[in-house]
Amino acid sequence: MTMKGYNALLIVALLIVEGCTATRTSVEDLYDGDPLAIVLTWQQDPATTMTIDWHTRDNIHTDTMWYRQSGETEWYSEEASSHPFPYSPRIIHRVELTGLASGSDYEFTFGRDDRIFSFRTMPADEQRPIRFVAGGDVMHKKEWMEKTNREAAKYDPDFIVWGGDLAYADGKEKNLNRWYKFLDAMRNTLILPDGRVIPVIVAIGNHEVRRGYYHRHADAAEDDSFREQISPYFYGLFAFPGQPGYNVLDFGENMSIVVLDSGHNNPVGGRQTEWLAHVLQERKNITHIFPVYHVPAYPGTGSFSDRISSQIRYNWVPLFETYNMRVVFENHDHLYKRTYPMKNEEIDSTGVVYIGGGAWGVRTRHPRGLLRIGRRAEYLKETASKRHFNVVTIDGTHQHFLVVNNYGEIIDEYSIRN
């Protein structure tokens, strides 16, 4: 009997023993021998490392992973660390591979008869252009998420950046099945036909957090245990950004992605703003720096004086302007928006463009719908009430942004050169 057949029999046996009484057992728990979910990301240098998570029911599946560089015959094994999937009988296994060759393809598998998957490391410095896809507000409905995923995957991106509001589970045990659906959508659509798994980088949004925002908790504390208490899935499921919920990922000396927390597990000001100032100062000579976060400084709908938006404009935006950010990714509004270049809250050709809006797989809203009439709305250059993603290509000093809706149609295009 193959390993896949053995695993399937074990699952059926467990369900019979349990009498199918486990309230959270769902169709997603019946699988074909592959892990229930596979999530790739980075915690360190994307050119020489890869972090691989795979999810299993209890310990049915192996906690060993085998890998090799494509074209080699010898497999190497790595033992995973394991931790519980919050509120679930599943187990999350995690391996961080280091010392890999840059710009190379690798294969990995979880058992002798199991499917072979693959990933590719990022190029060192400027060996080739980098292409990634960015968006946010990912899953109201699984089928909406999968449709956008499939269109995004056609661009063969090096990775995906999601700026918060992922499964809309709100950190609650009763919403566990939303994470099952989210991860199943990733498994169905972000593993390409050739077996390559697209890595993801995530930021935190209000729907990853009980009560949505740090300031809504009377017992709020800037420590790991409090953050894990109000956002158990976010820290359990994703190796990056990890604690405290904001972090920076450097792609050689050419590009950095700065993942921020727009008031969900941490205050916008204080420690986080101090950290951001230090990070941008250290990277002042890096050509491409992209801050990513959830709640916008420049909303595409809603109130310009929103509490969190105002805090971001007061604390972070001056740093973006001081350190010459060109493009910042924002989400939360369930639409597409691109601002004019902004500086000191005025349109300025030397300023920062705020792009995104967060409408990957959610019900969309109307641009400007709730904005007060007047100059505050004049910063919006392009808007659309469409589910979409941004295809970002970095080539030398050039940045190109192609905005595509969930039917594969181009709805906006923008380029800059640093």
Secondary structure, 3 states (H helix, E strand, C coil): CCHHHHHHHHHHHHHHHHCCCCCCCCHHHCCCCCCCEEEEECCCCCCCCEEEEEEEECCCCCCEEEEEECCCCCCEEEECEEEECCCCCEEEEEEEECCCCCCCEEEEECCCCCCCEEEECCCCCCCCCEEEEEECCCCCCHHHHHHHHHHHHCCCCCEEEECCCCCCCCCCHHHHHHHHHHHHHHHHHCECCCCEECCEEECCCHHHCCCCCHHHCCCCCCCHHHHHHHCHHHHHHCCCCCCCCCEEEEECCCEEEEECCCCCCCCCCCHHHHHHHHHHHHCCCCCEEEEECCCCCCCCCCCCCCHHHHHHHHHCHHHHHHCCCCEEEECCCCCEEEECCEECCEECCCCEEEEECCCCCCCCCCCCCCCCCCHHHHHEEEEECCCEEEEEEEECCEEEEEEEECCCCEEEEEEEEC
